[in-house]
């Protein structure tokens, strides 16, 4: 074999190695690109939604918390805004008044809403079907219209008073501009809401299970305790949490039906922002209301975690 043939063979083997290396590098680049694409693609798709959350939720919360610790004149750090709402007698009465109304609303809405859901689910009467339809009506009525409609009924010169006069009485409920009127209006909104949530879980309760329990002598109370409530426990927590959080910061009902003092926190927040233009105290009250709602949310989350364990 001559030297030229040896050189030609060497050149061919070198070119083959170079081509093979180039192919390996190209495959490596494609593999890296595919891996990077696979890793980054979910983040790229989530970025628009994440940006919206940062812009409209995280950033306002952050700025509100920061401003709640600022002095209105010097912008220096201070606890005065929180001390005002936690130590001032008027603001304390507003806080207690709000919690009282909210807790009463939660208990009564759960009691009547749960009872209504049970009746609709397990009754085959025509009236239960009518109630099932009427239960959806409040979802389609604007809140402001509903409040004014109820005010026309329960005020001292309203529908109830006029009906009583037909029978020779002068019934004046005295339910307007106090906590009774607010609670009644809250129940008007929240009883259908609770019953709809509970109905969704009651659909999983089979009649055969209830009939089997009755066959072995279980009473209605035992069936409720041992079968129905355990299967609807999660939905009960959901209803309580949302009713609580929805009423802590309510505005329309207490603004139209509440008295001048004490006030619910939603009205106190409106006064601080609109009447007094004290934005630092407004921010502090917003944080306090957020923390109150967080207690209910934390209770719900912890209960769910216990159930999963």
C-alpha positions, 0 to 999 in steps of 0.5 A: 500500500502506498503512502498516498493510499494511507493518507487518503484513508487517514483523511477519510477516517478524519472526515468521518469522525468530524461528521460523526462529531458534528452529528453528535453535537447536533443531536445534543443541541436538539436534546438540550433544546427539547429539554429546556423547552419542556422545562420552560414551557409551563412557566411561559404559559403561566407567565401571563396569569402570574403577571396578572396575579402579581399586578392586581393582587400581590402588589395591591396587598403589599402596598396596602400593608406597607401603607398601613404602617405609615404616618399620614404626614411623615410616612414614618413607621408607626403602629398608630393606625392599628392602635386606633382601630383596636383601642378606640372605643368607637372602633372597638364597638364597630368590630364587635358589632360586625363579628356579632352580626356575621356570626349570627348570620353564619349560624342561622344561614347554615341552620335554615339553609341545611334544613331547606336543602334536606327538604328539597332533596328528600321530599317528593312533594310538589311544594319541594319542587316549587321551593327548589325553583324559588331557591334559585331566584335570589341568584338572579336579583341584583343586590341593591334591588333586593335590599330596597324590596325588603326595606319596603316590606319590613319598614314601619310603614311598609307592607307588613304594617299595611297588612296589619291595619287591615285586621285592625292592628298597627304592627311596626316591626322596628327592624330597619336601621338596626342589626335585625334588619341587616341579619334578615337581609343577610339571610335572604342572600345566604340561605339560598347560597348555603342550600345550593352548596349542601344540595350538591353534596346531598345528591351523593346520599343514596336513598337506599342507604337511608332505607337500609338504616331505617330497616335496622331501626335507625331514627331520623336523628341517627341517620342525620348524625351518622350518614348525612352530616359526615357526607356533607361535612366538607360542604358545611365548612365551605358554606360557613367559610364563604358566608363568614368572609362574604359578610365581614366586608359587606357594604350595600346592606349595612349602608342602606339598612344599618344605623349610625352607630355602631357600624359594620367594618365595611361602612367604617372603611368607607368613612375612613376612605371617602369621608376622612380621606385617611388612606393610612387608616383605611389601609390598616382597617383593610389589613384587619379585615383581611386577617379576620377573613384569614382566620376563617380560611385557615380553619377551613384549610386545617379541617380539610387537612385533618380529613385527608389524614 
